[in-house]
Amino acid sequence: MKEKKRVAVLQSSYIPWKGYFDIIHDVDTFIFYDDVQFTYQDWRSRNRIISNGKPVWLTVPTGGNIKRLINEVRLASTDWQRKHWATIRHAYTKSRYFRDYAEALENIYLGHEWASLSELNQHVIRLIARDMLGITTEFRDSVEYGAVGSKQERLLDLLKKAGATHYLSGPSARAYIDPEHFAQAGIALEYKDYSGYPHYPQGSEVFEHAVSVLDLLFNVGSAAPRHIWGWRDDAPAPGTA
């Protein structure tokens, strides 16, 4: 019997929300899918933090050309790096655990000049996953596999070449994924459930789940994994509450 291998395939995002890392934690291999179409003004190049009790956007300037793959998006200027770090520092400097992560994050923004959006995103995601959340999942890049085809066929080819037996997808993919194609390929299709995340002391006027994972880290520190996936171990089984 083939050994079970759970795989997730997602485009890289800028300092993603906790749900992104929830998926990473749940699979054996996580594949960055950055050799696909870049989407302008999307999570690829922006995210939100909480500042003065309200969500504030942080956007990496990428220019207006949308006829590029994600891994073709070049960053012409580094001015945004200093501005983003100043905004993050101002928003969270008084947070209980800000100092625990400040040095590593300051190095991202002030210690390196990022020329590529994909390079930036992938580096930050790996750093947060491994060093801040303790995730041991293997990271790979879709360009390593030379997947062929278009849309769903290309995704299936990528999964086959990665040796996947199970594919974990975000819930929004239900709208366009054909389960029959996965069944024919012998790959079990699973969807991540983002519901039920516990609140934490956020300092916002109305609690916001859809913000960068940095907000969680700065507010709860090393307890962050429990707020992303660990809380499910404490939740009552269905029908037992």
N, C-alpha and C positions, 0 to 999 in steps of 0.2 A: 504494500500500500504506500502511495506517495505521501511523504511527510507534509503535514499541514504547514502552509506558509501564507500568512495574511499580509496583504500589500495594500497600501494607499497611494494614490497618485493625485497630486494637487499642484496647481501653480503656486509659485512662491508669492508671499505677501509681505507687506511692510509691517514690521513689529506686530504680528497677528494677534487676534483675540485668543482667549483660553481654549475655545472649541477646536482651533487648529492644532493645538498641542495635545488635546484629548485624542484626536485621531492618530497623531504620531505615536502616542503612548500605546495605543491599542494594536499596533501592527508590528510585524517582524521587520519589514522593509518599507521605508517611506521614500517615494520617488518624486523629486521636483519635476514638474511638467512645464518647463519653461521654453520649450521649442514649439510653442503654439502662439496664436494671435494675442498680442498685447491689447488690453482693454483700457481705454483712457478714463481717468477719474474713477478708478475702481480700487479695490483693496490691494491690488498689485503695488500701487505707489502711494497709498495714503492710509491713515488710520486715525483713531481718536483717543485722546486721553481726557482725564477729568482735571479741570483747572478752575479754581474758585467756584466749585460746586456744579459746574456745567461741562458738557462735552466740548472739546476743542479739536479741530482737525489739524493734523500734521501731514503735509503733502510734499512729496519729493518731486521737484520740477523735472518733467520728462520731455517737454516740448509737445507740439500739437500733432505730430505725425503718428497716425494710428496704423499705418501699413508696415508694421514691424512685429517680429516675434518678441516675446518677453525678454529673451536672452540677447536680443539685438538692441535693446534700449540703452543708450549711452547717457551718462550724466555729465553735461558739459561744464557745470559749475559746482563748486564745493561750498558756496556761501550758505546754502540751506542747512548744511551740517551743523554749523555753529548756531544758527537760529533754532534748529530743532532741539539741540542740547540745552540751550538757554531756556526754551519754553518748558521742557521736561523738568529741568532743575528748579525753575520757579514754581511749577505746579506741585512738585513732590518733595521739595527739600525738607519740609517739616513732617513728612510721613515717617512712621515708626521705623521702617526698614530701608529707607532710601539709601543710607550709607552702606548697606550690605552689598548693593549692586552698583553704586555710583561709579566706582573706579573702572569696572569693566565696560560700562555703557559710555562713560566719558571717552574711553579709548576708541570706541567705535566711531564716535562723532568727531573727536578732535585729534585722534592718533592715526587716522588713515584717510586717504583721499579715494573715494569710491568712484570709479569710472563707469561701472555697469550696475544697473538696477538689480539684475539677477544675482550678481556676485554679492552685492550688499544684502539682499533679502536672505539668500541662502546662508551666508555667514552668520547673520544675526539669529536666524531660526535655529541653526545648529548650536550656537553658543547658549541661547536661552534653554533649549531642550536638554542639553547635556550638563552644562555647568550650573544652571539655576534650578532646573526641575528634576535632574537626575534620571532622565530618560536614556535608555540604552539601545533604542531602535537604530537599525542600520539606515544610513542616508545614501541615496544614489541620485543620479541625474538622468533624465530620460534620454539625453543625447548619447549616453553610453550604449543604448540598446539598438539604435537604428530602426525604430519602429516604422512600419509603412502602412499605407491606407489613409482613409479620411475619417475624421470624427470617431464614432464608436468602434469601427473596425481597427483604427490605429491604436486606440486604447487597449483593445483586446490583444492585439499583436504585442504591445508593450508588456502586458501582464503575462502573456505566455512566455515571452523571452526572459522575464524576471522570475519565472518559475512559480507564479502565484497559484494557489489552490483556492484562496478566498480573497475577494476584493471588498474593501471597506470604503464606502462612498459617503459624502455629505448628503443630507436629506433632500436638498433641492434637486439633486440629479434624478430623482424619481420621475420628474416631468419629461425627461428625454431618453433615459436609458431603457433599452429593450431587454427585459430579463431573459427572454428566450435565447438571445444570442449568447449570453453568458452561460446558460445551461448547456447549450450545444458545445461550447468551448470547454465545459467541465470545470468552470470556475464559479464557486458559490458567491452570490451577491448579497452583501450586507449593507445596511444603512446606519449611519451614526445618529443617535438620538441626543440632541442638545438640550432637551428639557430637564428641569429639575436642579440646575446649578444653584448652590446655596448663595445667599447674599453674604457680604462681608462689609466691614466698616469702610465705606468708600468716600464719605464726605461729600456726596452729591445730593442735589435737591431731590432728584428722583433716581433710584438705583438704575444703573446702566450696565447690562451684560455685554453689549456690543462695543467694547473698548479694548485697547491693546492690553495684552497680558502684563505689561509693565505696571498697570494700575493695580492688578492683583498682587504682584510681587512686592511692590513698594508698601502695600497696606497689610499684608499678612506674612511676608517673608517666607521662611522655610515651610510654612503650612500651605503654601500654594498648591502642591500636588493633591492635597486632600480636597481642596476646593474645585479641582478640575476633574479628577477621577476617583480619588479615595473616598469621597462622601458616599459613593454607591455601596461600599461595603457596609455602611451603617444604616442604609435605607432598608425599610421593611420589604420583604418579598411581596409581590402582588397578591392581594387577597388576605394578607395577614395583618394589615394595619388596623 
